[in-house]
Amino acid sequence: MASELGVQTIQHTNGTDALTIDSSGYVIMPQRPAFFARAATLYNQTGIIKYNNVTGVGCFNQGGHFSTTTYKFTAPCDGIYTFSNQVYTEGATQGNLYFYLNNDVIAGTQQNQAADDQYEGIMLTATVKMSAGDDVHYSTSSSVHHTNAGYSFFSGHLVG
């Protein structure tokens, strides 16, 4: 005998919609933590990459778990999360990009160019298991990275 659950919305007891199934069968989870951030200005830097724009075209911060002052995402709940970052570079023969979980480097990448007058994007994606309160961020050790608002970004979301 088959079972069928005929609901359109699943809510928490406080009335917050956790899941909606629309008339086409799409599952919508409006409370799922997710963000897409860019730099508000163009600058060269080392250290933590300062993505401080979550309101510009294409940018968002669903749930408000990405901080535009610390430039870190803090997990609101235990789960598996995925993150992507691209840094646009120019005027360098070498560039580094590091991914941190709670201030520990857990992934990194490096690009090398034949000449220092070329433009290139360095990308690093990671999927990590996080506990509530853990945070992540990206950093660079080369001052020749050029965070261009049109080409550099940091994004992430809760997978489940």
C-alpha positions in Angstrom: 0.0 0.0 0.0 1.4 3.4 -1.0 1.5 6.4 1.3 0.9 9.9 0.2 1.5 13.1 2.1 -0.5 15.9 0.5 0.8 19.2 1.9 1.9 22.5 0.3 3.9 23.9 3.2 5.8 22.5 6.1 6.2 24.9 9.0 7.9 25.0 12.4 5.6 25.3 15.4 6.5 29.1 15.5 4.9 29.5 12.0 8.1 29.9 10.0 7.8 28.2 6.6 10.6 25.6 6.3 9.6 24.1 2.9 7.1 24.8 0.2 6.1 22.7 -2.8 4.7 24.9 -5.6 2.1 23.8 -8.1 4.8 22.6 -10.5 6.5 20.4 -7.9 9.4 22.7 -7.2 10.7 22.5 -3.6 11.4 25.9 -2.1 13.3 26.3 1.2 13.2 30.1 2.0 15.2 29.7 5.2 18.1 27.9 3.7 21.3 29.9 4.5 22.8 31.2 1.3 24.8 34.2 0.0 26.6 35.8 -2.9 29.0 38.6 -2.0 31.3 40.9 -4.0 33.7 43.6 -3.1 32.1 47.1 -3.0 35.3 48.8 -4.3 38.4 47.9 -6.3 41.5 47.4 -4.2 44.7 45.4 -3.8 45.2 43.5 -0.6 46.7 40.6 1.4 45.0 38.6 4.1 41.2 38.0 4.4 39.4 39.0 1.2 37.0 41.9 2.0 33.7 41.0 0.4 31.4 43.6 1.8 28.6 43.9 -0.8 25.5 41.7 -0.5 23.0 44.2 -1.8 24.3 44.9 -5.3 23.1 43.4 -8.6 23.1 39.6 -8.2 24.2 39.8 -4.5 22.1 38.5 -1.6 22.5 37.2 2.0 19.6 34.9 2.8 19.4 34.5 6.5 22.1 37.1 7.2 24.8 34.6 8.1 27.5 36.3 6.0 29.1 39.3 7.7 30.1 42.3 5.6 32.3 43.5 8.5 34.3 40.3 9.3 33.9 38.9 5.7 33.1 35.5 7.1 30.1 33.1 6.9 29.0 31.6 10.2 27.0 28.4 10.1 23.7 28.8 11.8 23.2 25.0 12.1 25.1 21.7 11.8 25.3 20.5 8.2 27.2 20.1 4.9 27.9 23.5 3.2 29.5 24.3 -0.2 31.5 27.5 -0.9 33.0 29.1 -4.0 35.4 32.0 -4.5 37.0 33.6 -7.4 39.7 36.3 -7.2 40.6 38.3 -10.3 44.3 39.0 -10.6 46.4 41.3 -12.7 50.1 42.3 -12.7 51.4 39.1 -11.0 53.3 36.1 -12.0 52.0 34.1 -9.0 48.8 34.2 -6.9 47.6 32.2 -3.9 44.1 31.6 -2.6 43.3 29.9 0.8 40.1 28.6 2.3 39.8 28.7 6.1 37.5 26.8 8.5 37.7 28.4 12.0 41.1 30.0 11.1 42.6 26.7 9.9 43.6 26.5 6.2 41.8 23.4 4.8 42.3 24.1 1.1 44.3 26.3 -1.2 45.4 26.9 -4.8 48.0 28.7 -6.7 48.2 30.1 -10.2 51.3 31.0 -12.2 51.4 33.3 -15.2 54.2 33.6 -17.8 54.2 37.4 -17.5 53.1 40.0 -14.9 50.9 42.0 -17.3 48.2 39.3 -17.7 44.8 39.0 -16.1 43.5 35.8 -14.6 40.9 34.5 -12.2 41.8 32.0 -9.4 38.9 29.9 -8.3 38.5 27.6 -5.3 35.4 25.6 -4.3 35.1 23.5 -1.2 32.3 21.4 0.5 32.7 21.1 4.2 31.0 19.7 7.3 30.3 22.5 9.7 28.9 22.7 13.2 26.7 25.6 14.3 29.0 28.6 15.1 31.8 27.5 12.8 33.0 30.1 10.3 34.7 30.2 6.9 36.5 32.7 4.8 39.0 33.1 2.0 42.4 34.8 2.2 45.3 35.6 -0.1 49.0 36.0 0.6 49.9 38.0 -2.4 49.3 41.8 -2.6 48.9 41.6 -6.4 45.4 40.2 -6.1 43.0 42.8 -7.3 39.5 42.3 -6.0 37.4 43.6 -8.9 33.7 43.8 -8.1 32.8 42.6 -11.6 35.0 39.5 -11.5 35.6 38.5 -7.9 33.0 36.8 -5.6 32.4 34.6 -2.6 29.3 32.5 -2.4 28.0 29.6 -0.4 24.9 27.7 0.9 23.7 24.9 3.1 23.5 21.7 1.2 21.8 19.8 3.9 
